[in-house]
Amino acid sequence: MKRVDTNIVLQFIGLIGVFSGLIFVGLELRQAHQIALAEQMNNRLNVLMSLTNAYIESNLDFYSAMVNQHENDALFSDAEKGARNMLNAQWALHENDYFQYNAGLMTEELWQAKLFATRNDLLKCEHQDIYDWRISLVQAGFREILEEMRLSNPCEN
């Protein structure tokens, strides 16, 4: 039987160590990339929330402005504008929640709680115009979740 040279064994062990280190660095880079994307999404959310807050403070309807139907703003009472603007803010928050979950940055238990809130916040029968607009703007996976929820609990009006 041929005896394996100690030098070859040590080189092989060193090679395994190098490969393990490269795999670890690759995983760390991937995680850092996911966190950077999540931070970017949070920054977009902050901008959108600031914009929505400006409409709330100005007593203007965010949706009417975004779809260039400024004349419709006068159709809504102050309370209706507030509710419509909050609904737009909730859409942004729930879309961000979906992104965080999809990126693996949210536990399953928390996601299930968020889905319950999503159902209550976004699937209201009021303000169908906002639902129709916002559903077309979200990620496909989130849209599928919302449409499935909607099928199981459709509006009656």
C-alpha positions as CSV (number, residue, x, y, z in Angstrom):
1,M,0.0,0.0,0.0
2,K,1.3,3.4,-0.9
3,R,1.7,6.0,1.8
4,V,0.2,9.5,1.2
5,D,2.8,12.3,1.5
6,T,2.2,14.5,4.5
7,N,2.8,17.6,2.4
8,I,0.0,16.7,0.0
9,V,-2.4,16.1,2.9
10,L,-1.6,19.5,4.4
11,Q,-2.0,21.2,1.0
12,F,-5.4,19.5,0.6
13,I,-6.5,20.7,4.0
14,G,-5.3,24.2,3.2
15,L,-7.2,24.1,-0.1
16,I,-10.4,23.1,1.8
17,G,-9.8,26.0,4.2
18,V,-9.4,28.5,1.3
19,F,-12.6,27.2,-0.4
20,S,-14.5,27.4,2.9
21,G,-13.3,31.0,3.4
22,L,-14.4,31.9,-0.1
23,I,-17.8,30.4,0.4
24,F,-18.2,32.3,3.7
25,V,-17.2,35.6,2.1
26,G,-19.7,35.0,-0.8
27,L,-22.5,34.4,1.7
28,E,-21.6,37.5,3.6
29,L,-21.6,39.5,0.4
30,R,-25.0,38.1,-0.5
31,Q,-26.4,39.0,2.9
32,A,-24.9,42.5,2.8
33,H,-26.5,43.0,-0.7
34,Q,-29.9,41.9,0.7
35,I,-29.6,44.3,3.6
36,A,-28.6,47.1,1.2
37,L,-31.6,46.5,-0.9
38,A,-33.9,46.5,2.2
39,E,-32.4,49.7,3.3
40,Q,-32.9,51.2,-0.1
41,M,-36.6,50.1,0.0
42,N,-36.9,51.7,3.5
43,N,-35.5,54.9,2.1
44,R,-38.1,54.9,-0.7
45,L,-40.8,54.3,1.9
46,N,-39.6,57.3,4.0
47,V,-39.7,59.5,0.9
48,L,-43.2,58.3,0.0
49,M,-44.4,58.7,3.6
50,S,-43.1,62.3,3.7
51,L,-44.8,63.0,0.4
52,T,-48.1,61.5,1.7
53,N,-47.7,63.5,5.0
54,A,-47.4,66.7,3.0
55,Y,-50.7,65.9,1.3
56,I,-52.3,65.2,4.6
57,E,-51.0,68.4,6.1
58,S,-52.2,70.4,3.0
59,N,-55.6,68.7,3.1
60,L,-55.2,67.4,-0.5
61,D,-56.0,64.0,-1.9
62,F,-52.8,62.2,-2.7
63,Y,-54.4,59.9,-5.3
64,S,-56.1,62.7,-7.2
65,A,-52.7,64.5,-7.6
66,M,-50.8,61.3,-8.5
67,V,-53.2,60.4,-11.4
68,N,-53.5,64.0,-12.5
69,Q,-57.1,64.4,-11.6
70,H,-56.7,67.5,-9.5
71,E,-60.3,68.5,-10.0
72,N,-61.4,65.4,-8.1
73,D,-59.9,66.7,-4.9
74,A,-62.9,68.9,-4.3
75,L,-65.2,65.9,-4.4
76,F,-63.9,64.6,-1.0
77,S,-64.5,65.9,2.5
78,D,-61.6,66.5,4.8
79,A,-62.2,63.2,6.6
80,E,-62.4,61.4,3.2
81,K,-59.1,62.9,2.1
82,G,-57.5,61.9,5.4
83,A,-58.8,58.3,5.0
84,R,-57.7,58.1,1.4
85,N,-54.2,59.5,2.2
86,M,-53.8,57.0,5.1
87,L,-54.8,54.2,2.8
88,N,-52.0,55.2,0.4
89,A,-49.6,55.3,3.3
90,Q,-50.7,51.8,4.3
91,W,-50.1,50.5,0.8
92,A,-46.5,51.7,1.0
93,L,-46.0,50.2,4.4
94,H,-47.4,46.8,3.5
95,E,-45.5,46.7,0.2
96,N,-42.3,47.3,2.2
97,D,-43.3,44.5,4.6
98,Y,-43.7,42.1,1.7
99,F,-40.2,43.1,0.4
100,Q,-38.7,42.6,3.8
101,Y,-40.3,39.2,4.2
102,N,-39.4,38.1,0.6
103,A,-35.8,39.1,1.3
104,G,-35.7,36.9,4.4
105,L,-35.5,39.8,6.8
106,M,-38.8,39.0,8.6
107,T,-39.8,35.9,10.5
108,E,-42.7,33.8,9.3
109,E,-44.7,34.6,12.5
110,L,-44.3,38.3,12.0
111,W,-45.2,38.0,8.3
112,Q,-48.5,36.2,9.2
113,A,-49.4,39.0,11.6
114,K,-48.6,41.5,8.8
115,L,-50.8,39.6,6.4
116,F,-53.7,39.9,8.9
117,A,-53.1,43.7,9.0
118,T,-52.7,43.8,5.2
119,R,-56.1,42.1,4.8
120,N,-57.7,44.6,7.2
121,D,-56.0,47.7,5.8
122,L,-55.9,47.2,2.0
123,L,-58.9,45.0,1.2
124,K,-61.5,47.5,2.2
125,C,-64.4,48.0,-0.2
126,E,-64.1,51.8,0.1
127,H,-61.8,53.7,-2.2
128,Q,-61.8,51.1,-5.0
129,D,-60.0,53.6,-7.2
130,I,-57.0,53.6,-5.0
131,Y,-57.0,49.7,-4.8
132,D,-57.1,49.5,-8.6
133,W,-54.3,52.0,-9.0
134,R,-52.0,50.6,-6.3
135,I,-52.5,46.9,-7.1
136,S,-50.9,47.6,-10.5
137,L,-47.8,49.2,-8.9
138,V,-46.8,46.5,-6.5
139,Q,-44.4,43.5,-7.0
140,A,-46.0,40.6,-8.8
141,G,-45.7,38.3,-5.7
142,F,-47.5,40.8,-3.4
143,R,-50.1,41.4,-6.1
144,E,-50.8,37.6,-6.2
145,I,-51.2,37.5,-2.4
146,L,-53.7,40.4,-2.5
147,E,-55.7,39.1,-5.4
148,E,-56.0,35.7,-3.7
149,M,-57.2,37.4,-0.5
150,R,-59.6,39.5,-2.5
151,L,-61.1,36.4,-4.2
152,S,-61.7,34.8,-0.8
153,N,-63.3,37.9,0.6
154,P,-64.8,40.0,-2.3
155,C,-66.4,43.4,-1.9
156,E,-70.2,43.4,-2.1
157,N,-70.7,46.9,-3.2
